[in-house]
Amino acid sequence: TIDEFRHHFAPDGKINQILDKGKLVCGVLGDENESMEVDYCRALSASLFASDSSLFEVVKLTDESNLAEKLDSGSVDVIVGAPVNIDVDISPLNETAKGFSGLAFSQPYIYYSESRDHLEHGSRPKALATGQKDADWSTFVYWVVANAIAAEENGITRGDFRDIPDVKFFGDEFEWMFRGPILAVGNYGEIYERHSENLPPRKNENLLNDGSSPQLWHQAF
């Protein structure tokens, strides 16, 4: 068990807004059917809704423009498949209807390091993006992505998801915020393997840390 209850999410914050409407609205840049991106929508749903991985709606995004506006307007709660751009993470450069805003990125979940992959996927790593104005939600999303990687590093699979500790930090409602996603979609390696036909061979930055090539390291400045 991870600690005792310590933190309330803001009543008007994004997490409680999602809980109140009963579903996550997941913007997807990429394949909106069966894909790595949709698995991360499932993982977030399971983390938010006590292991129920079905409470999400996918909104297909066809281009990378105005991502901050889509988040600030509430048309989507999170964007999966967002190309990591540190410029919009550090500085809020996008003017939306609610003022200037930027994107907060999760740990990247895939790198495209081979030049032949750049034609199809672009050269930037892909991550989950949230708006910068709600730190609780941005941190929550980051943890869900990191949780899948940590599970693989510790040899925990979908079949033994109960080896993931439960969480008391945010109260009983979020006790399974780490277990739920592993039950729903498995660890990072299981997610990658399930969609391997549509992904480049797993190597380089997408591997577990062996001391020389850390998996999914942060984007260089």
GROMACS elastic network, one bead per residue, 0.5 to 0.9 nm:
[ bonds ]
;  ai    aj funct       b0    kb
    1     4     6  0.83526   500
    1   164     6  0.88712   500
    1   165     6  0.50713   500
    1   167     6  0.57068   500
    1   168     6  0.69111   500
    1   175     6  0.89002   500
    2   165     6  0.65188   500
    2   166     6  0.62739   500
    2   168     6  0.59030   500
    2   169     6  0.66167   500
    3     6     6  0.83470   500
    3   167     6  0.69522   500
    3   168     6  0.57256   500
    3   169     6  0.57302   500
    4   167     6  0.79135   500
    4   169     6  0.51403   500
    4   170     6  0.80656   500
    4   171     6  0.78038   500
    5     8     6  0.86137   500
    5   167     6  0.86094   500
    5   168     6  0.51396   500
    5   170     6  0.53993   500
    5   171     6  0.51755   500
    5   172     6  0.82522   500
    6   168     6  0.81238   500
    6   169     6  0.53352   500
    6   170     6  0.62774   500
    6   171     6  0.77674   500
    7   169     6  0.64346   500
    7   170     6  0.53371   500
    7   171     6  0.78394   500
    8    11     6  0.83115   500
    8   170     6  0.64164   500
    8   171     6  0.81254   500
    9    12     6  0.85284   500
    9    13     6  0.69029   500
    9    14     6  0.88587   500
    9    15     6  0.71444   500
    9    16     6  0.72442   500
    9   136     6  0.69143   500
    9   137     6  0.88634   500
    9   170     6  0.78473   500
   10    14     6  0.81599   500
   10    15     6  0.80202   500
   10    16     6  0.72883   500
   10   136     6  0.82175   500
   11    14     6  0.86096   500
   11    15     6  0.84595   500
   11    16     6  0.60030   500
   11    17     6  0.80265   500
   12    15     6  0.83013   500
   12    16     6  0.64578   500
   12    17     6  0.66029   500
   13    16     6  0.56865   500
   13    17     6  0.62440   500
   13    18     6  0.88383   500
   13   134     6  0.67674   500
   13   136     6  0.79192   500
   13   137     6  0.78299   500
   14    18     6  0.61563   500
   14    19     6  0.86324   500
   14    77     6  0.76513   500
   14   134     6  0.68635   500
   14   136     6  0.80840   500
   14   137     6  0.61855   500
   15    18     6  0.52480   500
   15    19     6  0.63378   500
   15    20     6  0.86810   500
   15    48     6  0.79933   500
   15   136     6  0.77064   500
   15   137     6  0.60166   500
   15   140     6  0.87288   500
   16    20     6  0.59732   500
   16    21     6  0.86493   500
   17    20     6  0.51217   500
   17    21     6  0.64140   500
   17    22     6  0.86380   500
   18    21     6  0.53891   500
   18    22     6  0.61748   500
   18    23     6  0.59227   500
   18    24     6  0.58086   500
   18    25     6  0.81384   500
   18    48     6  0.84796   500
   18    77     6  0.78728   500
   19    22     6  0.50141   500
   19    23     6  0.66570   500
   19    24     6  0.80478   500
   19    48     6  0.75197   500
   19    49     6  0.76578   500
   20    23     6  0.81199   500
   21    24     6  0.81512   500
   22    49     6  0.84564   500
   22    55     6  0.69717   500
   22    56     6  0.85038   500
   23    45     6  0.75045   500
   23    49     6  0.84903   500
   23    54     6  0.85250   500
   23    57     6  0.70052   500
   24    41     6  0.79659   500
   24    44     6  0.79595   500
   24    45     6  0.64344   500
   24    48     6  0.85465   500
   24    55     6  0.63425   500
   24    57     6  0.61835   500
   24    58     6  0.84960   500
   24    76     6  0.81880   500
   24    77     6  0.66254   500
   24    78     6  0.82678   500
   25    41     6  0.86123   500
   25    55     6  0.89281   500
   25    56     6  0.57355   500
   25    58     6  0.61463   500
   25    59     6  0.69875   500
   25    74     6  0.88518   500
   25    75     6  0.76237   500
   25    76     6  0.50809   500
   25    77     6  0.53174   500
   25    78     6  0.70381   500
   25    79     6  0.89899   500
   26    38     6  0.84199   500
   26    41     6  0.61614   500
   26    56     6  0.66989   500
   26    57     6  0.59115   500
   26    59     6  0.59621   500
   26    60     6  0.85154   500
   26    76     6  0.57950   500
   26    77     6  0.59943   500
   26    78     6  0.53628   500
   26    79     6  0.60624   500
   26    80     6  0.71732   500
   27    32     6  0.88434   500
   27    41     6  0.87741   500
   27    57     6  0.83814   500
   27    58     6  0.58739   500
   27    60     6  0.59546   500
   27    61     6  0.62095   500
   27    70     6  0.87630   500
   27    75     6  0.85340   500
   27    76     6  0.55938   500
   27    77     6  0.73031   500
   27    78     6  0.59426   500
   27    80     6  0.61584   500
   27    81     6  0.86472   500
   28    31     6  0.72558   500
   28    32     6  0.61795   500
   28    37     6  0.66489   500
   28    38     6  0.74731   500
   28    41     6  0.86950   500
   28    58     6  0.66596   500
   28    59     6  0.61048   500
   28    60     6  0.51916   500
   28    61     6  0.56237   500
   28    62     6  0.85216   500
   28    78     6  0.84714   500
   28    79     6  0.57003   500
   28    81     6  0.61854   500
   28    82     6  0.81855   500
   29    32     6  0.77808   500
   29    37     6  0.79463   500
   29    59     6  0.89248   500
   29    60     6  0.65814   500
   29    61     6  0.51835   500
   29    62     6  0.65457   500
   29    63     6  0.72028   500
   29    64     6  0.76466   500
   29    79     6  0.72051   500
   29    80     6  0.61625   500
   29    82     6  0.64992   500
   30    35     6  0.81867   500
   30    37     6  0.71596   500
   30    60     6  0.76732   500
   30    61     6  0.76252   500
   30    62     6  0.79288   500
   30    80     6  0.82319   500
   30    81     6  0.64348   500
   31    34     6  0.70071   500
   31    35     6  0.59327   500
   31    36     6  0.83841   500
   31    37     6  0.72070   500
   31    38     6  0.78304   500
   31    60     6  0.80282   500
   32    35     6  0.69380   500
   32    37     6  0.74511   500
   32    38     6  0.64065   500
   32    58     6  0.67140   500
   32    59     6  0.76721   500
   32    60     6  0.60352   500
   32    61     6  0.88555   500
   33    37     6  0.88746   500
   33    38     6  0.69019   500
   33    58     6  0.87893   500
   34    37     6  0.81124   500
   34    38     6  0.63015   500
   34    39     6  0.76858   500
   34   195     6  0.81741   500
   35    38     6  0.52967   500
   35    39     6  0.64147   500
   35    40     6  0.89209   500
   35   194     6  0.85946   500
   35   195     6  0.62642   500
   35   198     6  0.82215   500
   36    39     6  0.50971   500
   36    40     6  0.65838   500
   36    41     6  0.89875   500
   36   191     6  0.65480   500
   36   192     6  0.70401   500
   36   194     6  0.81852   500
   36   195     6  0.63012   500
   36   199     6  0.89948   500
   37    40     6  0.53040   500
   37    41     6  0.66703   500
   37    42     6  0.89433   500
   37    80     6  0.57415   500
   37    81     6  0.63254   500
   37   128     6  0.89193   500
   38    42     6  0.63235   500
   38    43     6  0.86258   500
   38    58     6  0.77690   500
   38    80     6  0.79621   500
   39    43     6  0.61432   500
   39    44     6  0.86709   500
   39   184     6  0.85160   500
   39   185     6  0.63522   500
   39   191     6  0.73025   500
   40    44     6  0.61640   500
   40    45     6  0.85081   500
   40    80     6  0.73536   500
   40   128     6  0.85215   500
   40   144     6  0.84983   500
   40   145     6  0.77126   500
   40   181     6  0.85896   500
   40   185     6  0.81244   500
   40   191     6  0.89634   500
   41    44     6  0.52374   500
   41    45     6  0.62248   500
   41    46     6  0.86810   500
   41    53     6  0.81071   500
   41    56     6  0.68789   500
   41    57     6  0.84773   500
   41    58     6  0.79132   500
   41    78     6  0.87464   500
   41    80     6  0.76059   500
   42    45     6  0.50580   500
   42    46     6  0.61527   500
   42    47     6  0.85930   500
   42    52     6  0.83287   500
   42    54     6  0.65416   500
   42    55     6  0.78890   500
   42    56     6  0.71557   500
   42   181     6  0.73413   500
   42   184     6  0.69384   500
   42   185     6  0.72208   500
   43    46     6  0.51343   500
   43    47     6  0.61903   500
   43    48     6  0.86838   500
   43    51     6  0.84410   500
   43    53     6  0.63977   500
   43   144     6  0.71796   500
   43   145     6  0.84526   500
   43   148     6  0.89672   500
   43   180     6  0.73584   500
   43   182     6  0.74423   500
   43   183     6  0.87972   500
   43   184     6  0.63762   500
   43   185     6  0.64339   500
   43   186     6  0.88230   500
   44    47     6  0.50180   500
   44    48     6  0.61260   500
   44    49     6  0.84477   500
   44    53     6  0.75452   500
   44    56     6  0.86167   500
   44   140     6  0.89202   500
   44   141     6  0.72037   500
   44   144     6  0.66662   500
   44   145     6  0.87216   500
   44   177     6  0.86337   500
   44   180     6  0.88823   500
   44   181     6  0.68529   500
   45    48     6  0.51955   500
   45    49     6  0.58281   500
   45    50     6  0.83258   500
   45    51     6  0.73327   500
   45    52     6  0.63416   500
   45    54     6  0.66819   500
   45    55     6  0.57183   500
   45    56     6  0.61654   500
   45   180     6  0.87108   500
   45   181     6  0.78874   500
   46    49     6  0.53293   500
   46    50     6  0.58953   500
   46    54     6  0.76382   500
   46    55     6  0.79551   500
   46   176     6  0.82413   500
   46   177     6  0.71786   500
   46   178     6  0.87226   500
   46   179     6  0.85680   500
   46   180     6  0.50184   500
   46   181     6  0.52064   500
   46   182     6  0.87044   500
   46   183     6  0.83900   500
   46   184     6  0.67037   500
   47    50     6  0.61229   500
   47    51     6  0.59251   500
   47    52     6  0.78594   500
   47    53     6  0.79716   500
   47   144     6  0.73429   500
   47   174     6  0.72437   500
   47   175     6  0.89980   500
   47   176     6  0.65710   500
   47   178     6  0.63699   500
   47   179     6  0.77204   500
   47   180     6  0.54742   500
   47   181     6  0.57160   500
   48    51     6  0.74845   500
   48    52     6  0.81078   500
   48    53     6  0.88433   500
   48   173     6  0.84393   500
   48   174     6  0.68849   500
   48   176     6  0.86090   500
   48   177     6  0.64799   500
   48   180     6  0.86781   500
   49    52     6  0.53971   500
   49    53     6  0.75296   500
   49    55     6  0.75121   500
   49   173     6  0.79932   500
   49   174     6  0.78134   500
   49   176     6  0.87262   500
   49   177     6  0.82113   500
   49   180     6  0.85338   500
   50    53     6  0.86116   500
   50   173     6  0.68073   500
   50   174     6  0.64876   500
   50   175     6  0.74521   500
   50   176     6  0.57514   500
   50   177     6  0.68388   500
   50   180     6  0.65055   500
   51   176     6  0.65635   500
   51   177     6  0.74661   500
   51   179     6  0.74842   500
   51   181     6  0.66401   500
   51   182     6  0.89896   500
   51   183     6  0.73959   500
   51   184     6  0.70810   500
   52    55     6  0.65538   500
   52   180     6  0.74556   500
   52   181     6  0.88796   500
   52   184     6  0.79132   500
   53    56     6  0.75794   500
   53   180     6  0.79645   500
   53   181     6  0.76233   500
   53   184     6  0.61172   500
   53   185     6  0.86587   500
   54    57     6  0.86215   500
   58    76     6  0.88767   500
   59    75     6  0.87845   500
   59    76     6  0.73878   500
   61    64     6  0.76784   500
   61    79     6  0.87031   500
   62    65     6  0.89733   500
   63    66     6  0.86566   500
   63    67     6  0.87439   500
   64    67     6  0.62469   500
   64    82     6  0.75404   500
   64    83     6  0.82033   500
   65    68     6  0.84738   500
   65    69     6  0.88899   500
   66    69     6  0.51593   500
   66    70     6  0.64351   500
   66    71     6  0.88769   500
   66    94     6  0.77632   500
   66    96     6  0.83146   500
   67    70     6  0.51552   500
   67    71     6  0.64532   500
   67    72     6  0.86742   500
   67    79     6  0.79536   500
   67    82     6  0.85339   500
   67    94     6  0.88873   500
   67   102     6  0.89669   500
   67   103     6  0.80168   500
   67   129     6  0.87371   500
   68    71     6  0.51652   500
   68    72     6  0.59788   500
   68    73     6  0.84142   500
   68    94     6  0.66328   500
   68    95     6  0.82502   500
   68    96     6  0.70895   500
   68   101     6  0.64297   500
   68   102     6  0.60769   500
   68   103     6  0.62036   500
   68   129     6  0.89835   500
   68   130     6  0.80697   500
   68   131     6  0.64121   500
   68   132     6  0.88641   500
   69    72     6  0.50214   500
   69    73     6  0.58159   500
   69    74     6  0.84098   500
   69    75     6  0.86664   500
   69    94     6  0.78552   500
   69    95     6  0.77839   500
   69    96     6  0.51832   500
   69    97     6  0.72873   500
   69    98     6  0.85500   500
   69   101     6  0.81090   500
   69   131     6  0.89308   500
   70    73     6  0.54103   500
   70    74     6  0.63973   500
   70    75     6  0.55001   500
   70    76     6  0.60708   500
   70    77     6  0.84555   500
   70    79     6  0.89384   500
   70    96     6  0.88594   500
   71    74     6  0.52741   500
   71    75     6  0.63480   500
   71    76     6  0.54844   500
   71    77     6  0.59962   500
   71    78     6  0.68168   500
   71    79     6  0.79374   500
   71   103     6  0.87253   500
   71   129     6  0.88144   500
   71   130     6  0.67069   500
   71   131     6  0.58261   500
   72    75     6  0.78531   500
   72    76     6  0.84270   500
   72    77     6  0.86777   500
   72    96     6  0.71223   500
   72    97     6  0.78239   500
   72    98     6  0.69798   500
   72   101     6  0.78545   500
   72   130     6  0.89983   500
   72   131     6  0.64837   500
   72   133     6  0.84859   500
   73    76     6  0.77982   500
   73    96     6  0.81819   500
   73    97     6  0.75314   500
   73    98     6  0.79398   500
   74    77     6  0.61880   500
   76    79     6  0.71594   500
   77   130     6  0.70983   500
   77   131     6  0.84989   500
   78   128     6  0.68499   500
   78   129     6  0.58464   500
   78   130     6  0.51582   500
   78   131     6  0.79858   500
   78   141     6  0.84309   500
   79    82     6  0.62162   500
   79   127     6  0.83490   500
   79   128     6  0.55458   500
   79   129     6  0.50594   500
   79   130     6  0.66055   500
   80   126     6  0.78845   500
   80   127     6  0.62950   500
   80   129     6  0.65173   500
   81    84     6  0.89333   500
   81   109     6  0.87847   500
   81   125     6  0.87314   500
   81   126     6  0.51023   500
   81   127     6  0.55080   500
   81   128     6  0.61283   500
   81   129     6  0.80811   500
   82    85     6  0.87072   500
   82   105     6  0.82231   500
   82   125     6  0.82907   500
   82   126     6  0.53809   500
   82   127     6  0.53696   500
   82   128     6  0.59388   500
   82   129     6  0.61179   500
   83   108     6  0.88577   500
   83   122     6  0.83098   500
   83   123     6  0.85756   500
   83   124     6  0.54773   500
   83   125     6  0.57503   500
   83   127     6  0.64113   500
   83   128     6  0.85948   500
   83   129     6  0.87468   500
   84    87     6  0.89961   500
   84    88     6  0.87652   500
   84    89     6  0.84759   500
   84   105     6  0.68268   500
   84   106     6  0.88920   500
   84   108     6  0.74838   500
   84   124     6  0.60218   500
   84   125     6  0.57523   500
   84   126     6  0.58785   500
   84   127     6  0.63025   500
   84   128     6  0.86617   500
   84   129     6  0.84121   500
   84   219     6  0.74537   500
   85    88     6  0.59064   500
   85    89     6  0.66904   500
   85   103     6  0.85864   500
   85   105     6  0.84797   500
   85   124     6  0.77320   500
   85   125     6  0.88690   500
   85   219     6  0.82942   500
   86    90     6  0.60177   500
   86    91     6  0.82795   500
   86   103     6  0.88382   500
   86   104     6  0.89764   500
   86   105     6  0.85607   500
   86   219     6  0.74026   500
   86   220     6  0.85455   500
   86   221     6  0.73627   500
   87    90     6  0.55589   500
   87    91     6  0.59607   500
   87    92     6  0.82164   500
   87    93     6  0.79403   500
   87   102     6  0.87074   500
   88    91     6  0.52444   500
   88    92     6  0.57110   500
   88    93     6  0.60194   500
   88    94     6  0.76677   500
   88   101     6  0.83321   500
   88   102     6  0.50619   500
   88   103     6  0.56890   500
   88   104     6  0.79281   500
   89    92     6  0.69631   500
   89    93     6  0.89176   500
   89   102     6  0.57888   500
   89   103     6  0.50805   500
   89   104     6  0.53101   500
   89   105     6  0.69425   500
   89   132     6  0.78776   500
   90    93     6  0.89740   500
   90   102     6  0.76977   500
   90   103     6  0.84104   500
   90   104     6  0.84240   500
   91    94     6  0.88437   500
   91   101     6  0.81705   500
   91   102     6  0.64330   500
   91   103     6  0.87630   500
   92    95     6  0.80379   500
   92   100     6  0.57725   500
   92   103     6  0.74372   500
   92   132     6  0.81106   500
   93   100     6  0.63291   500
   93   101     6  0.62839   500
   93   102     6  0.60413   500
   94    99     6  0.81960   500
   94   100     6  0.53968   500
   94   101     6  0.52255   500
   94   102     6  0.59961   500
   94   103     6  0.89120   500
   95    98     6  0.77388   500
   95    99     6  0.54556   500
   95   101     6  0.61019   500
   95   102     6  0.86186   500
   96    99     6  0.51337   500
   96   100     6  0.58837   500
   96   101     6  0.66666   500
   97   100     6  0.82792   500
   98   101     6  0.79714   500
  101   131     6  0.72365   500
  101   132     6  0.66985   500
  101   133     6  0.76780   500
  102   130     6  0.87138   500
  102   131     6  0.62927   500
  102   132     6  0.56754   500
  102   133     6  0.84041   500
  103   129     6  0.60468   500
  103   130     6  0.57220   500
  103   132     6  0.54475   500
  103   133     6  0.89353   500
  104   128     6  0.83241   500
  104   129     6  0.55201   500
  104   130     6  0.52095   500
  104   131     6  0.57916   500
  104   132     6  0.52864   500
  104   133     6  0.89058   500
  104   135     6  0.87941   500
  104   138     6  0.64026   500
  104   139     6  0.89848   500
  105   108     6  0.77044   500
  105   127     6  0.62092   500
  105   128     6  0.57175   500
  105   130     6  0.65630   500
  105   131     6  0.87611   500
  105   138     6  0.75866   500
  105   141     6  0.87494   500
  105   142     6  0.74482   500
  106   109     6  0.82694   500
  106   127     6  0.56383   500
  106   128     6  0.52287   500
  106   129     6  0.63687   500
  106   130     6  0.83009   500
  106   138     6  0.75434   500
  106   139     6  0.80016   500
  106   141     6  0.65793   500
  106   143     6  0.79612   500
  106   144     6  0.88537   500
  106   145     6  0.68568   500
  106   146     6  0.81928   500
  107   126     6  0.88142   500
  107   127     6  0.62794   500
  107   128     6  0.77053   500
  107   142     6  0.61980   500
  107   143     6  0.85844   500
  107   145     6  0.66038   500
  107   146     6  0.66644   500
  107   216     6  0.70148   500
  107   217     6  0.75882   500
  107   218     6  0.67160   500
  107   219     6  0.88878   500
  108   111     6  0.73787   500
  108   125     6  0.60922   500
  108   126     6  0.54221   500
  108   128     6  0.73546   500
  108   145     6  0.81538   500
  108   216     6  0.57693   500
  108   217     6  0.74595   500
  108   218     6  0.71958   500
  108   219     6  0.81535   500
  109   125     6  0.75185   500
  109   126     6  0.60658   500
  109   127     6  0.55698   500
  109   128     6  0.81499   500
  109   145     6  0.72683   500
  109   146     6  0.87733   500
  109   149     6  0.88127   500
  109   188     6  0.84241   500
  109   206     6  0.78165   500
  109   216     6  0.63358   500
  110   125     6  0.57142   500
  110   126     6  0.55417   500
  110   127     6  0.73263   500
  110   205     6  0.79916   500
  110   206     6  0.61373   500
  110   216     6  0.67183   500
  111   114     6  0.89780   500
  111   123     6  0.79398   500
  111   124     6  0.70268   500
  111   126     6  0.66302   500
  111   204     6  0.85401   500
  111   205     6  0.64459   500
  111   206     6  0.63545   500
  111   216     6  0.71098   500
  112   115     6  0.78606   500
  112   116     6  0.88771   500
  112   117     6  0.59595   500
  112   118     6  0.66431   500
  112   121     6  0.72345   500
  112   122     6  0.74405   500
  112   123     6  0.59747   500
  112   124     6  0.70106   500
  112   125     6  0.63035   500
  112   126     6  0.86055   500
  112   200     6  0.77124   500
  112   205     6  0.86730   500
  112   206     6  0.87949   500
  113   116     6  0.86972   500
  113   117     6  0.73032   500
  113   118     6  0.78189   500
  113   123     6  0.70755   500
  113   124     6  0.87014   500
  113   125     6  0.85901   500
  113   204     6  0.76050   500
  113   205     6  0.78430   500
  114   117     6  0.54774   500
  114   118     6  0.69457   500
  114   123     6  0.85434   500
  114   200     6  0.86358   500
  115   118     6  0.52776   500
  115   119     6  0.75321   500
  115   123     6  0.78999   500
  116   119     6  0.61345   500
  116   120     6  0.78421   500
  117   120     6  0.55850   500
  117   121     6  0.59188   500
  117   122     6  0.70574   500
  117   123     6  0.76932   500
  117   200     6  0.74215   500
  118   121     6  0.51516   500
  118   124     6  0.83731   500
  119   122     6  0.59018   500
  119   123     6  0.81948   500
  121   124     6  0.81428   500
  122   125     6  0.82156   500
  124   219     6  0.88668   500
  125   216     6  0.86712   500
  125   219     6  0.79120   500
  127   145     6  0.87339   500
  128   141     6  0.74113   500
  128   142     6  0.78155   500
  128   145     6  0.81723   500
  129   138     6  0.78226   500
  129   141     6  0.83497   500
  130   133     6  0.86494   500
  130   134     6  0.82994   500
  130   137     6  0.75569   500
  130   138     6  0.57253   500
  130   141     6  0.79951   500
  131   134     6  0.66828   500
  131   135     6  0.85770   500
  131   137     6  0.86109   500
  131   138     6  0.72409   500
  132   135     6  0.66867   500
  132   138     6  0.72227   500
  133   137     6  0.89851   500
  133   138     6  0.86265   500
  134   137     6  0.56042   500
  134   138     6  0.63630   500
  134   139     6  0.87053   500
  135   138     6  0.50940   500
  135   139     6  0.59635   500
  135   140     6  0.83979   500
  136   139     6  0.52806   500
  136   140     6  0.60716   500
  136   141     6  0.87347   500
  137   141     6  0.62186   500
  137   142     6  0.85700   500
  138   141     6  0.53165   500
  138   142     6  0.62530   500
  138   143     6  0.87735   500
  139   143     6  0.62006   500
  139   144     6  0.87481   500
  140   143     6  0.52372   500
  140   144     6  0.64281   500
  140   145     6  0.89720   500
  141   144     6  0.52107   500
  141   145     6  0.65394   500
  141   146     6  0.87532   500
  142   145     6  0.53829   500
  142   146     6  0.62371   500
  142   147     6  0.85525   500
  143   147     6  0.58012   500
  143   148     6  0.87942   500
  143   178     6  0.84135   500
  144   147     6  0.50653   500
  144   148     6  0.68132   500
  144   177     6  0.78863   500
  144   178     6  0.69486   500
  144   181     6  0.74954   500
  145   148     6  0.57085   500
  145   149     6  0.70473   500
  145   188     6  0.85808   500
  146   149     6  0.52553   500
  146   150     6  0.61313   500
  146   151     6  0.86177   500
  146   188     6  0.89830   500
  147   150     6  0.50245   500
  147   151     6  0.60672   500
  147   152     6  0.87289   500
  147   178     6  0.65091   500
  147   179     6  0.89928   500
  147   181     6  0.83359   500
  147   182     6  0.82414   500
  147   187     6  0.78936   500
  147   188     6  0.85356   500
  148   151     6  0.52076   500
  148   152     6  0.65514   500
  148   153     6  0.88208   500
  148   178     6  0.85747   500
  148   181     6  0.77408   500
  148   182     6  0.67944   500
  148   185     6  0.88887   500
  148   186     6  0.71351   500
  148   189     6  0.82867   500
  148   191     6  0.87307   500
  149   152     6  0.52674   500
  149   153     6  0.62621   500
  149   154     6  0.87368   500
  149   187     6  0.63225   500
  149   188     6  0.50930   500
  149   189     6  0.77910   500
  149   208     6  0.81760   500
  149   215     6  0.84595   500
  150   154     6  0.62100   500
  150   155     6  0.86152   500
  150   156     6  0.85088   500
  150   187     6  0.79215   500
  150   188     6  0.82502   500
  151   154     6  0.51663   500
  151   155     6  0.61607   500
  151   157     6  0.69329   500
  151   161     6  0.87047   500
  151   164     6  0.74933   500
  151   182     6  0.78158   500
  151   186     6  0.83685   500
  151   187     6  0.55164   500
  151   188     6  0.74623   500
  152   156     6  0.57317   500
  152   157     6  0.69246   500
  152   186     6  0.87266   500
  152   187     6  0.53051   500
  152   188     6  0.60348   500
  152   189     6  0.63269   500
  152   190     6  0.83494   500
  152   208     6  0.81553   500
  153   156     6  0.76937   500
  153   187     6  0.89223   500
  153   208     6  0.68876   500
  153   209     6  0.83364   500
  154   157     6  0.89617   500
  155   187     6  0.87457   500
  156   159     6  0.79360   500
  156   160     6  0.61194   500
  156   161     6  0.64573   500
  156   162     6  0.87782   500
  156   163     6  0.67976   500
  156   164     6  0.74366   500
  156   182     6  0.84954   500
  156   186     6  0.84564   500
  156   187     6  0.71068   500
  157   160     6  0.55058   500
  157   161     6  0.60568   500
  157   163     6  0.89137   500
  157   182     6  0.70695   500
  157   183     6  0.82748   500
  157   186     6  0.57019   500
  157   187     6  0.57557   500
  157   189     6  0.88447   500
  157   190     6  0.76049   500
  158   161     6  0.51996   500
  158   162     6  0.88580   500
  158   181     6  0.89362   500
  158   182     6  0.54303   500
  158   183     6  0.51062   500
  158   184     6  0.74378   500
  158   185     6  0.69646   500
  158   187     6  0.67246   500
  158   190     6  0.80954   500
  159   162     6  0.83712   500
  159   182     6  0.87592   500
  159   183     6  0.74326   500
  159   186     6  0.80950   500
  160   163     6  0.59297   500
  160   164     6  0.81734   500
  160   182     6  0.88375   500
  160   183     6  0.82749   500
  161   164     6  0.56752   500
  161   165     6  0.89571   500
  161   179     6  0.59116   500
  161   180     6  0.80360   500
  161   181     6  0.88860   500
  161   182     6  0.58166   500
  161   183     6  0.56468   500
  161   186     6  0.79695   500
  162   165     6  0.71501   500
  162   166     6  0.83379   500
  162   179     6  0.65897   500
  162   182     6  0.89992   500
  162   183     6  0.84254   500
  163   166     6  0.89245   500
  163   179     6  0.81792   500
  164   176     6  0.89890   500
  164   178     6  0.67397   500
  164   179     6  0.55332   500
  164   182     6  0.82612   500
  165   175     6  0.89271   500
  165   176     6  0.82870   500
  165   178     6  0.73094   500
  165   179     6  0.70230   500
  166   174     6  0.85925   500
  166   175     6  0.52927   500
  166   176     6  0.55351   500
  166   177     6  0.74976   500
  166   178     6  0.68758   500
  166   179     6  0.66631   500
  167   170     6  0.72346   500
  167   171     6  0.77920   500
  167   172     6  0.79869   500
  167   174     6  0.67205   500
  167   176     6  0.63945   500
  167   177     6  0.68911   500
  167   178     6  0.74309   500
  167   179     6  0.88588   500
  168   171     6  0.51651   500
  168   172     6  0.62313   500
  168   173     6  0.87855   500
  168   174     6  0.72687   500
  168   175     6  0.55598   500
  168   176     6  0.89288   500
  169   172     6  0.85367   500
  169   174     6  0.81602   500
  169   175     6  0.80058   500
  170   173     6  0.74553   500
  170   174     6  0.60055   500
  170   175     6  0.75250   500
  171   174     6  0.59453   500
  171   175     6  0.66376   500
  172   175     6  0.50134   500
  172   176     6  0.84213   500
  173   176     6  0.78772   500
  173   177     6  0.86035   500
  174   177     6  0.51112   500
  174   178     6  0.86041   500
  175   178     6  0.79297   500
  175   179     6  0.83081   500
  176   180     6  0.52599   500
  176   181     6  0.83402   500
  177   180     6  0.57378   500
  177   181     6  0.71359   500
  178   181     6  0.60403   500
  178   182     6  0.70091   500
  179   182     6  0.54442   500
  179   183     6  0.62554   500
  179   184     6  0.86876   500
  180   183     6  0.51590   500
  180   184     6  0.61322   500
  180   185     6  0.87544   500
  181   185     6  0.60165   500
  181   186     6  0.69157   500
  181   187     6  0.83871   500
  182   185     6  0.54667   500
  182   187     6  0.57958   500
  183   186     6  0.58899   500
  183   187     6  0.88396   500
  185   188     6  0.86632   500
  185   190     6  0.75478   500
  185   191     6  0.64986   500
  186   189     6  0.78794   500
  186   190     6  0.55543   500
  186   191     6  0.63259   500
  187   190     6  0.52977   500
  187   191     6  0.63127   500
  187   192     6  0.87351   500
  188   191     6  0.51315   500
  188   192     6  0.61640   500
  188   193     6  0.85781   500
  189   192     6  0.50857   500
  189   193     6  0.60259   500
  189   194     6  0.85137   500
  189   207     6  0.88443   500
  190   193     6  0.51269   500
  190   194     6  0.60776   500
  190   195     6  0.88000   500
  191   194     6  0.52565   500
  191   195     6  0.66508   500
  191   196     6  0.85413   500
  192   195     6  0.54674   500
  192   196     6  0.57418   500
  192   199     6  0.78085   500
  192   202     6  0.79631   500
  193   197     6  0.82302   500
  193   199     6  0.89631   500
  193   202     6  0.87921   500
  194   197     6  0.80271   500
  195   198     6  0.57872   500
  195   199     6  0.65364   500
  196   200     6  0.71327   500
  196   201     6  0.72550   500
  196   202     6  0.81863   500
  197   200     6  0.79360   500
  197   201     6  0.88140   500
  199   202     6  0.79485   500
  200   203     6  0.84638   500
  202   205     6  0.85584   500
  202   206     6  0.59504   500
  202   207     6  0.65232   500
  203   206     6  0.54554   500
  203   207     6  0.53433   500
  203   208     6  0.89948   500
  204   207     6  0.58676   500
  204   213     6  0.65477   500
  204   214     6  0.84364   500
  204   215     6  0.77954   500
  205   208     6  0.80110   500
  205   209     6  0.85499   500
  205   213     6  0.60907   500
  205   214     6  0.62288   500
  205   216     6  0.53891   500
  205   217     6  0.70214   500
  206   209     6  0.89960   500
  206   213     6  0.87439   500
  206   214     6  0.81182   500
  206   215     6  0.51144   500
  206   216     6  0.56526   500
  206   217     6  0.88403   500
  207   210     6  0.82034   500
  207   213     6  0.74513   500
  207   214     6  0.72161   500
  207   216     6  0.76637   500
  208   213     6  0.77452   500
  208   214     6  0.64022   500
  208   216     6  0.83171   500
  209   212     6  0.69149   500
  209   213     6  0.56630   500
  209   215     6  0.52230   500
  209   216     6  0.88850   500
  210   213     6  0.61704   500
  210   214     6  0.68318   500
  210   215     6  0.86012   500
  211   214     6  0.67592   500
  213   216     6  0.89071   500
  213   217     6  0.85203   500
  214   217     6  0.58096   500
  216   219     6  0.86774   500
  217   220     6  0.85333   500
